[in-house]
Amino acid sequence: MSESLGSAVPLSTTEPCPAAAQRVLPLRHPGRWIASAIVLVVVAQIVHGLATNPFFQWDRFQYWFLRPTILDGLLITLEVTLYSAVLGLLGGILLALARLSESPVLRAVSWVYIWLFRSVPLIVVLLFLYNFSALYKTLSLGVPFGPAFLTFDESRLATDMVVAVVGLSLNEAAYAAEVVRGGILSVDQGQHEAASALGLPKGYQFTRIVFPQALRSITPNYVNQLIGLIKGTSLVFYVSLLDLFGSVQSMGSTYPGDIVPLLLVATAWYLILTSVVSVVQFYVERYYSRGALRSLPPTPLQKVRTGLRDLRARARKEAAI
């Protein structure tokens, strides 16, 4: 038995190559490189055209970019956006709660409001409010169908800023209501049942259990909604409020030769504002992803570090081969 084992012939006489002698060639992607080259050429042509075309008048763009008139309009844009965002979110929460209420009256009124303001263009809402004094000279508070205790002059109460903020807030509340309602519905039904089983009051259940969990879905979506609100503020120019776009339009009428650089100034500032909101949106989404994802999405700085590290590792590997 031992002799047969000792004289056994190996099944294969071919010896494997040493691991150091083996070379793994990466999979080639010629289509990817060709598409990347085409995109780079197109981008280079666009940048070259923007930089060399005298029609854009970049010297005038530099002159107007930080002018006090433009900065004053930018400040008004930020004020209108801030007030409208806060009031729109508060109105959206109330509308969402009414939409989810067991009262058929509240549900019907909330649904009609959302349906109406999502259907009517924002410019129509602003122009209607701007001419509201033609329909109602005064506003009063008192007993319905009875005497009035307080009376307000609508023309003095509705300034250009008030009209812009109210119009944007009414429109924003309709969209925010759907965002909030979707966030509340995203909370697992078991959380509602557990809160009810503990005998907690309805208000406590909502503020301490349901709403904090719904914020993970509400906050990123509403921050995204702010981008549309920032661009929507450009319409307040039609109600005689000189925001960023209104200031650009006014200066363009005074200096018709600078219309193009002035429009580029407005474009640049809107890009800056929306970029800042986009950065905030990324970090808000990342914050509320804790507990929902196994690992948080990498930040742009982390992506750059990872890319550089992978590039160095690939260079060392190529040098070793």
Steps between C-alpha positions, in 0.01 A plus 500: 500500500780735589696413183204578276455835667867582476520414129184682401543728197356854538197572286658808346863582442431861407604740778299824548672828418625703796255764624753776434522400134126524446363831374131586512403736221216740583189493286516761228216750451566679169143633477531668838826672400358614167186642665712676764721653231199627304346654813830669592531647151143636512553647849828659389326659202222639719748644753711647220194657343390653830847637571579643156164620368493882543121495499499389867697810611672342798651833603148638549402181680781561746387859541137411578553186708551676836325828432285625796185487286554131424588418862188681626288291265682187614420587861129538417509161323647340813240666725208393283638145477551474877155629597323299232687180588413523871138603448455248219632216715276594793200522268598169341508327838152627585366398159658155527347444844163613366538266204568209738224603742193287564279805441358493147471880503870550573599238246283657230618856565865393509465301178332790320770743615781274384325428172436870433844642574679216323289567193516881482832649374694697757503814287118498494489474881741792538317723254166417662630595845663814359159616374310369801415851616285545191270224633513578873578856608507407869544186711317456830483265798177445686191286530413316176209675330506748791687807624876541439735571791820575306533648152818516290579700190612232254701741284718598799524149639599328176845641422708357218696284743184371668339416165811312386541304825130416529477388138809281517399360840152404380649326198780336699263369769314290242819320395638480854175335612561207266862473613397493867214261436731263314750515787235421760368209293855365467516433876437134571146426618643308792632824647147642507366181658777490761437863595126435529563187707697708750198724546683815391293804398461559127697825511786336687503208257535736206762740643720243674467178301348541154624839384869452599508180296319667211766773489741252341279507192361854530819701548699393192195531276409843633858624470476394136175698479691811610694497175176547309396771746822696442437500126132580557592824676595644159126542434455758779638755253150504348355632827745794504746345744859551386662173594812368325325446167307826538821694558655340193194589292500857629871549426454338159237760413732781608810351332371309195853424384562294815198271481703186431758549779220594740315178417824311555534667839152382598579151370823484700331607824216250454759229435682596820180498708376167364848348539508598867156347554612186314800464733272544801263243352781245465609531863139499625430181307822351632408592857155343481640189331651390831336181612342441159819415307786269593754767410450873445553642149853643465543875501659672198828534693492130586437417134804705396718329761377157394563579134855619569570193714372266229706685240818462705426133561447442128825681419694282747341188351595600146855582612533161672391317184 
